[in-house]
Amino acid sequence: MTGSHETFDATAILRRWEASGAVWRVLRRSADQVTIGLYECTGGQEVDRFTATDPALLRFLGDRSSSEDLA
């Protein structure tokens, strides 16, 4: 995903990441853009990251800063 310009469903990616037991974290956030880091199940090493402006993703995230926060 890093550096990729193809279209992707960021919300679906985060849902799958959570379902597999892995961790995601908000690295940067503005009113209309967010950068997400994807981490191993232990929450340790970053595996990938992406930046998105999708309003559906921003709604999905709400005030959460990671997958470890309650939805």
One Martini backbone bead per residue (centre of mass of N, CA, C, O) as a GRO file, in nm:
protein
   71
    1MET     BB    1   0.054   0.064  -0.019
    2THR     BB    2   0.295   0.208  -0.021
    3GLY     BB    3   0.284   0.438  -0.284
    4SER     BB    4   0.006   0.383  -0.379
    5HIS     BB    5  -0.257   0.468  -0.644
    6GLU     BB    6  -0.467   0.280  -0.587
    7THR     BB    7  -0.773   0.172  -0.532
    8PHE     BB    8  -0.921   0.158  -0.197
    9ASP     BB    9  -1.068   0.005   0.097
   10ALA     BB   10  -0.993   0.116   0.401
   11THR     BB   11  -1.213   0.001   0.583
   12ALA     BB   12  -1.178  -0.296   0.498
   13ILE     BB   13  -0.888  -0.321   0.587
   14LEU     BB   14  -0.937  -0.264   0.891
   15ARG     BB   15  -1.139  -0.491   0.941
   16ARG     BB   16  -0.948  -0.723   0.861
   17TRP     BB   17  -0.723  -0.657   1.057
   18GLU     BB   18  -0.892  -0.695   1.312
   19ALA     BB   19  -0.999  -0.988   1.252
   20SER     BB   20  -0.687  -1.099   1.263
   21GLY     BB   21  -0.556  -0.934   1.528
   22ALA     BB   22  -0.452  -0.680   1.438
   23VAL     BB   23  -0.292  -0.353   1.423
   24TRP     BB   24  -0.403  -0.013   1.430
   25ARG     BB   25  -0.282   0.333   1.364
   26VAL     BB   26  -0.287   0.664   1.417
   27LEU     BB   27  -0.047   0.900   1.299
   28ARG     BB   28  -0.236   1.102   1.129
   29ARG     BB   29  -0.454   1.402   1.161
   30SER     BB   30  -0.722   1.556   0.994
   31ALA     BB   31  -1.014   1.669   0.873
   32ASP     BB   32  -0.942   1.504   0.563
   33GLN     BB   33  -0.697   1.320   0.691
   34VAL     BB   34  -0.522   0.993   0.709
   35THR     BB   35  -0.274   0.803   0.891
   36ILE     BB   36  -0.199   0.453   0.873
   37GLY     BB   37  -0.088   0.191   1.079
   38LEU     BB   38   0.037  -0.140   1.033
   39TYR     BB   39   0.038  -0.418   1.261
   40GLU     BB   40   0.114  -0.653   1.434
   41CYS     BB   41  -0.046  -0.844   1.667
   42THR     BB   42   0.147  -0.719   1.898
   43GLY     BB   43   0.208  -0.405   1.801
   44GLY     BB   44   0.489  -0.363   1.699
   45GLN     BB   45   0.554  -0.392   1.394
   46GLU     BB   46   0.554  -0.231   1.105
   47VAL     BB   47   0.413  -0.316   0.784
   48ASP     BB   48   0.227  -0.059   0.713
   49ARG     BB   49   0.096   0.227   0.515
   50PHE     BB   50  -0.162   0.492   0.493
   51THR     BB   51  -0.334   0.743   0.297
   52ALA     BB   52  -0.655   0.913   0.354
   53THR     BB   53  -0.991   1.076   0.241
   54ASP     BB   54  -1.219   0.899   0.326
   55PRO     BB   55  -1.518   0.956   0.479
   56ALA     BB   56  -1.578   0.664   0.575
   57LEU     BB   57  -1.319   0.633   0.738
   58LEU     BB   58  -1.355   0.875   0.929
   59ARG     BB   59  -1.616   0.759   1.052
   60PHE     BB   60  -1.504   0.488   1.152
   61LEU     BB   61  -1.292   0.616   1.348
   62GLY     BB   62  -1.344   0.878   1.468
   63ASP     BB   63  -1.174   0.895   1.788
   64ARG     BB   64  -0.988   0.686   1.719
   65SER     BB   65  -0.631   0.564   1.744
   66SER     BB   66  -0.716   0.250   1.749
   67SER     BB   67  -0.803  -0.089   1.758
   68GLU     BB   68  -0.793  -0.078   2.086
   69ASP     BB   69  -1.030   0.084   2.068
   70LEU     BB   70  -1.343   0.147   2.117
   71ALA     BB   71  -1.629   0.163   1.900
   0.00000   0.00000   0.00000
